Each structure stands twice: as C-alpha cells, then as structure tokens.
Amino acid sequence: MQGMSERQYAARVGLSRGAIQKAKEAGRLVLFADGSIDAEASDQRRAAMTDPSKSRAARSSSPVASAATPRLKPVPEAAVASVGETLREEGLPAPVAGGGTTFLQAKTANEVLKAQERRIRLQKLKGELVDRARAETLMFRLAREERDAWVTWPARVAALMASELAAALGEEVRVEAALMQKVLEAHVRAQLDSLADIRSGLG
C-alpha cells in the first residue's frame, strides 16, 4: 500500500475512523491510485478547507474549553444569504440553498466586501461620487431659479401675445395686455404648484 489506511490516518490526526471516511467522501483527502491516503497532501487540503475556529486543536488549546462549553449558535439565514449575494455579484461560487456556508466562502465574501468599500472610498476621493447634501442644495437652487423665471414670464410676453392675437384675429378683436398677463399668471402659478408636489429621486 502506497499511503496510509483510514485507520492509520485517523490515528495520525487524532480523529475517528468515521470522521476520516466522511472527509474522504467529501473530497477533503488526497488519495493515491491504490486508494490509500497521501497523509502530507491530505493534511494540507484539510487545513485549507477547515475553519480554524472549529478544529479540535483550537478547541482543546483554548483556556475556557471544557465539556460545558456551549455550542456555537447557527449562522442566521440572512447572513448566509448576504454571503451568497456578494459572491454571485462577483461571479464566484455561492452556497447551495439550504447547504450552509463554508468558512472559505464566508472569508471570500468578507474580502470582496472590503474591496468594494475601498473602491467606493477611492471613487469619492477622485470626485466620481457626489456628496448627497451638496447635490440636494444644487438641485433646490436650480429649481428655485427655474420657478422665478416662470413667475416673471407672463409680464414679459403678455403685451407681445396680445398684439399677435389682434393681428391674427383682426382689429375688431382686441385683448388687453393686462388681462392677458393676468390669465397667463394664473395658469403658470397653477402649473408651478403642481410641479412642487414632485419629489426628487434622492430619497
């Protein structure tokens, strides 16, 4: 036999033979062609695929570890879903529904989120992102200037529109410029009032 048997490897790493069989089925061990276990390569693969906080060595070396130590609480579904969403956004393998999240997947998602946060900070420093308060102030200033322009518009065009109507309808039909201005102002203010109810998309 080229490598170790399940029983030999179990004794080497301090686990039960059943645990070694499960690790073998899960692809966490490296096997030789004859089916025996490559101990060195298997140790490395298990270390790479195992959450350090859940290893037997970590639990036994902890000063507070004892038979009375409570079990870790299960990870909330919302946290698992968040990890999956982050990984999928980056085109990486995400946890299978109902299958839980591996330590490696959670660690990868955490690194992705940190990279995204750094990118956002960098974009802000470069001026690619606009400060919200500044954007709102600019938007309201432009809206106020637009409203002021429309409020003064009837007084500027009333006389011109009255003369154009008289020319188009004939001399027998005359529209007083003051009356034209009054009608225009009423309609413009009604339109401005309706526009005032429109909310910005920044909320």
Secondary structure, DSSP 4 states (H G I P E B T S, - for coil): --SB-HHHHHHHHT--HHHHHHHHHTT-S-B-TTS-B-HHHHHHHHHHHS-GGGSHHHHHHSTT-STTPPPPPPPPHHHHHHHHHHHHHTT---PPTTS---HHHHHHHHHHHHHHHHHHHHHHHHT-S--HHHHHHHHHHHHHHHHHHHHHHHHHHHHHHHHHHHHHH-TT----HHHHHHHHHHHHHHHHHHHTTPPPTT-
